[in-house]
Amino acid sequence: MAAQSEDWDKVSGTIEEGDRESPMQHAPLPMSRCLMHGAIMLGQEFSYAMETALVTLVLLQIVNQICQS
Protein backbone atom coordinates (compact mmCIF):
# COMPACT_ATOMS: atom_id res chain seq x y z
CA MET A 1 0.00 0.00 0.00
CA ALA A 2 2.91 2.33 0.63
CA ALA A 3 4.13 2.09 -2.97
CA GLN A 4 0.71 3.17 -4.20
CA SER A 5 0.67 6.29 -2.03
CA GLU A 6 4.18 7.17 -3.26
CA ASP A 7 2.93 6.95 -6.86
CA TRP A 8 0.03 9.29 -6.08
CA ASP A 9 2.41 11.74 -4.41
CA LYS A 10 4.34 11.93 -7.69
CA VAL A 11 1.15 12.51 -9.67
CA SER A 12 -0.21 15.21 -7.36
CA GLY A 13 3.09 17.07 -7.01
CA THR A 14 3.17 20.85 -7.18
CA ILE A 15 3.61 22.60 -10.51
CA GLU A 16 6.13 25.40 -10.56
CA GLU A 17 5.64 28.57 -12.61
CA GLY A 18 7.85 27.53 -15.54
CA ASP A 19 6.63 23.92 -15.45
CA ARG A 20 2.99 24.34 -16.43
CA GLU A 21 1.54 21.40 -18.34
CA SER A 22 -1.65 21.33 -20.33
CA PRO A 23 -4.67 20.11 -18.29
CA MET A 24 -4.95 17.00 -20.48
CA GLN A 25 -1.48 15.66 -19.59
CA HIS A 26 -1.54 13.37 -16.58
CA ALA A 27 -0.12 10.07 -15.43
CA PRO A 28 -1.98 7.07 -16.88
CA LEU A 29 -4.06 5.01 -14.46
CA PRO A 30 -2.94 1.42 -13.87
CA MET A 31 -5.10 -1.28 -15.45
CA SER A 32 -6.09 -2.67 -12.04
CA ARG A 33 -7.49 0.71 -10.99
CA CYS A 34 -9.43 1.00 -14.27
CA LEU A 35 -10.89 -2.47 -13.77
CA MET A 36 -11.85 -1.68 -10.18
CA HIS A 37 -13.53 1.55 -11.28
CA GLY A 38 -15.40 -0.33 -14.00
CA ALA A 39 -16.55 -3.01 -11.54
CA ILE A 40 -17.84 -0.36 -9.13
CA MET A 41 -19.73 1.42 -11.91
CA LEU A 42 -21.21 -1.87 -13.11
CA GLY A 43 -22.39 -2.70 -9.58
CA GLN A 44 -23.92 0.74 -9.18
CA GLU A 45 -25.80 0.54 -12.48
CA PHE A 46 -26.98 -2.99 -11.63
CA SER A 47 -28.31 -1.72 -8.30
CA TYR A 48 -30.20 1.07 -10.06
CA ALA A 49 -31.71 -1.43 -12.52
CA MET A 50 -32.81 -3.79 -9.73
CA GLU A 51 -34.29 -0.91 -7.74
CA THR A 52 -36.26 0.24 -10.78
CA ALA A 53 -37.52 -3.26 -11.53
CA LEU A 54 -38.63 -3.95 -7.96
CA VAL A 55 -40.22 -0.54 -7.38
CA THR A 56 -42.12 -0.83 -10.67
CA LEU A 57 -43.59 -4.17 -9.60
CA VAL A 58 -44.67 -2.81 -6.23
CA LEU A 59 -46.25 0.27 -7.79
CA LEU A 60 -48.12 -1.84 -10.34
CA GLN A 61 -49.50 -4.05 -7.55
CA ILE A 62 -50.65 -0.98 -5.61
CA VAL A 63 -52.38 0.46 -8.69
CA ASN A 64 -54.04 -2.90 -9.40
CA GLN A 65 -55.42 -3.06 -5.88
CA ILE A 66 -56.72 0.52 -6.10
CA CYS A 67 -58.36 -0.04 -9.50
CA GLN A 68 -60.02 -3.29 -8.39
CA SER A 69 -61.56 -1.68 -5.30
FILO-498247 format. One record per atom (N, C-alpha, C): residue number from 1; residue in three letters; x, y, z. Coordinates in steps of 0.02 Angstrom, whole numbers, plus 50000, padded with zeros to 5 digits. Atoms other than C-alpha are relative to their C-alpha. Layout:
FILO-498247
   tornu   bakol      xx      yy      zz
     NUM     ALA       X       Y       Z
...
***
This chain:
FILO-498247
   tornu   bakol      xx      yy      zz
       1     MET   50041   49940   50000
       1     MET   50000   50000   50000
       1     MET   50043   50063   50000
       2     ALA   49956   49941   49997
       2     ALA   50146   50117   50032
       2     ALA   50023   50020   49930
       3     ALA   49977   49984   50067
       3     ALA   50206   50104   49852
       3     ALA   49947   50038   49961
       4     GLN   50054   49967   50035
       4     GLN   50036   50158   49790
       4     GLN   49995   50074   50021
       5     SER   50005   49931   49978
       5     SER   50033   50314   49898
       5     SER   50060   50041   49975
       6     GLU   49942   49964   50028
       6     GLU   50209   50359   49837
       6     GLU   49986   50018   49928
       7     ASP   50017   49985   50069
       7     ASP   50146   50348   49657
       7     ASP   49953   50059   49996
       8     TRP   50048   49946   50002
       8     TRP   50001   50464   49696
       8     TRP   50033   50066   50022
       9     ASP   49964   49939   49982
       9     ASP   50120   50587   49779
       9     ASP   50036   50029   49940
      10     LYS   49966   49977   50060
      10     LYS   50217   50596   49616
      10     LYS   49950   50033   49953
      11     VAL   50050   49974   50045
      11     VAL   50058   50626   49517
      11     VAL   49974   50067   50024
      12     SER   50030   49939   49974
      12     SER   49990   50760   49632
      12     SER   50051   50051   50023
      13     GLY   49947   49953   49981
      13     GLY   50155   50854   49649
      13     GLY   49983   50071   49979
      14     THR   50015   49931   50016
      14     THR   50158   51042   49641
      14     THR   50031   50018   49932
      15     ILE   49976   49976   50064
      15     ILE   50180   51130   49475
      15     ILE   50031   50068   50010
      16     GLU   49966   49936   49993
      16     GLU   50307   51270   49472
      16     GLU   49980   50045   49942
      17     GLU   50021   49950   50049
      17     GLU   50282   51429   49370
      17     GLU   50023   49982   49929
      18     GLY   49974   50015   50067
      18     GLY   50393   51377   49223
      18     GLY   49982   49930   49976
      19     ASP   50012   50070   50014
      19     ASP   50332   51196   49228
      19     ASP   49927   49985   49984
      20     ARG   50071   50011   50011
      20     ARG   50150   51217   49179
      20     ARG   49989   49951   49942
      21     GLU   50018   50049   50051
      21     GLU   50077   51070   49083
      21     GLU   49929   50014   49979
      22     SER   50070   49992   50020
      22     SER   49917   51066   48984
      22     SER   49957   49958   50046
      23     PRO   50043   50037   49953
      23     PRO   49767   51006   49086
      23     PRO   49987   49928   49978
      24     MET   50014   50068   50025
      24     MET   49752   50850   48976
      24     MET   50059   49952   50013
      25     GLN   49943   50044   49987
      25     GLN   49926   50783   49021
      25     GLN   49999   49978   50072
      26     HIS   49999   50028   49933
      26     HIS   49923   50668   49171
      26     HIS   50028   49929   49997
      27     ALA   49973   50068   49996
      27     ALA   49994   50504   49229
      27     ALA   49944   49950   49984
      28     PRO   50052   50049   50016
      28     PRO   49901   50354   49156
      28     PRO   49982   49958   50061
      29     LEU   50022   50042   49945
      29     LEU   49797   50250   49277
      29     LEU   50021   49928   49987
      30     PRO   49984   50071   50010
      30     PRO   49853   50071   49306
      30     PRO   49938   49961   49981
      31     MET   50056   50041   50024
      31     MET   49745   49936   49228
      31     MET   49958   49975   50058
      32     SER   50039   50026   49943
      32     SER   49695   49866   49398
      32     SER   49953   50053   50027
      33     ARG   50043   49946   49975
      33     ARG   49625   50036   49451
      33     ARG   49943   50012   49950
      34     CYS   50053   49992   50050
      34     CYS   49528   50050   49286
      34     CYS   49949   49944   50007
      35     LEU   50046   50057   49991
      35     LEU   49455   49876   49312
      35     LEU   49958   50008   50063
      36     MET   50036   49991   49938
      36     MET   49408   49916   49491
      36     MET   49946   50054   49991
      37     HIS   50048   49947   50013
      37     HIS   49324   50077   49436
      37     HIS   49942   49974   49957
      38     GLY   50052   50029   50043
      38     GLY   49230   49983   49300
      38     GLY   49954   49953   50038
      39     ALA   50041   50046   49960
      39     ALA   49172   49850   49423
      39     ALA   49954   50038   50047
      40     ILE   50042   49959   49956
      40     ILE   49108   49982   49543
      40     ILE   49943   50032   49961
      41     MET   50052   49969   50041
      41     MET   49014   50071   49405
      41     MET   49949   49949   49977
      42     LEU   50046   50053   50020
      42     LEU   48939   49907   49345
      42     LEU   49954   49981   50058
      43     GLY   50041   50016   49941
      43     GLY   48880   49865   49521
      43     GLY   49950   50054   50015
      44     GLN   50045   49945   49987
      44     GLN   48804   50037   49541
      44     GLN   49943   50000   49949
      45     GLU   50052   50001   50051
      45     GLU   48710   50027   49376
      45     GLU   49954   49940   50009
      46     PHE   50041   50059   49988
      46     PHE   48651   49851   49418
      46     PHE   49952   50013   50058
      47     SER   50042   49983   49943
      47     SER   48585   49914   49585
      47     SER   49943   50045   49979
      48     TYR   50053   49956   50025
      48     TYR   48490   50053   49497
      48     TYR   49948   49962   49960
      49     ALA   50046   50039   50041
      49     ALA   48415   49929   49374
      49     ALA   49955   49956   50044
      50     MET   50039   50042   49955
      50     MET   48360   49811   49514
      50     MET   49950   50041   50039
      51     GLU   50045   49956   49963
      51     GLU   48286   49954   49613
      51     GLU   49940   50020   49956
      52     THR   50053   49981   50046
      52     THR   48187   50012   49461
      52     THR   49952   49943   49988
      53     ALA   50042   50058   50014
      53     ALA   48124   49837   49424
      53     ALA   49955   49983   50059
      54     LEU   50040   50019   49941
      54     LEU   48068   49802   49602
      54     LEU   49949   50054   50018
      55     VAL   50047   49946   49984
      55     VAL   47989   49973   49631
      55     VAL   49943   50001   49950
      56     THR   50053   50002   50050
      56     THR   47894   49958   49467
      56     THR   49949   49946   50015
      57     LEU   50047   50054   49983
      57     LEU   47820   49792   49520
      57     LEU   49956   50018   50059
      58     VAL   50038   49981   49941
      58     VAL   47767   49859   49688
      58     VAL   49948   50053   49982
      59     LEU   50047   49948   50020
      59     LEU   47688   50014   49610
      59     LEU   49943   49971   49958
      60     LEU   50052   50031   50041
      60     LEU   47594   49908   49483
      60     LEU   49951   49961   50043
      61     GLN   50044   50037   49955
      61     GLN   47525   49798   49623
      61     GLN   49955   50047   50038
      62     ILE   50040   49951   49964
      62     ILE   47467   49951   49719
      62     ILE   49945   50028   49955
      63     VAL   50049   49973   50048
      63     VAL   47381   50023   49565
      63     VAL   49947   49948   49985
      64     ASN   50049   50053   50012
      64     ASN   47298   49855   49530
      64     ASN   49950   49995   50057
      65     GLN   50044   50005   49942
      65     GLN   47229   49847   49706
      65     GLN   49952   50060   50004
      66     ILE   50041   49940   49998
      66     ILE   47164   50026   49695
      66     ILE   49946   49996   49946
      67     CYS   50048   50002   50056
      67     CYS   47082   49998   49525
      67     CYS   49947   49945   50010
      68     GLN   50048   50054   49989
      68     GLN   46999   49836   49580
      68     GLN   49950   50015   50056
      69     SER   50044   49983   49943
      69     SER   46922   49916   49735
      69     SER   49940   50039   49978
***
